[in-house]
Amino acid sequence: MSDFVVSLIRTNVPIAVGALISWLVSLGLVVPEGAEVPLTIAITAFAAAGYYAAARWLEKRWPAFGYLLGSKATPTYEPTARPYTTPL
């Protein structure tokens, strides 16, 4: 599998899990009218970030947990060009 595909999988799995967690939380949550959308967005963002952080921490300690991000493989990034430097 190419690094590009692996990076897409490892990026989108936490987003999907965050959305699922947000949806599950919203089933039992009663909020004032008009606050549903901002609250759903906030819960999704925090759930996705928390899931990603926890999965990366587990993967660092025990590499087998890399599957929590959808792929045990990690993409490699090589520099393609020399970084721009300002002339003196």
Secondary structure, 3 states (H helix, E strand, C coil): CCHHHHHHHHHHHHHHHHHHHHHHHHHCCCCCCCCHHHHHHHHHHHHHHHHHHHHHHHHHHCHHHHHHHCCCCCCCCCCCCCCCCCCC
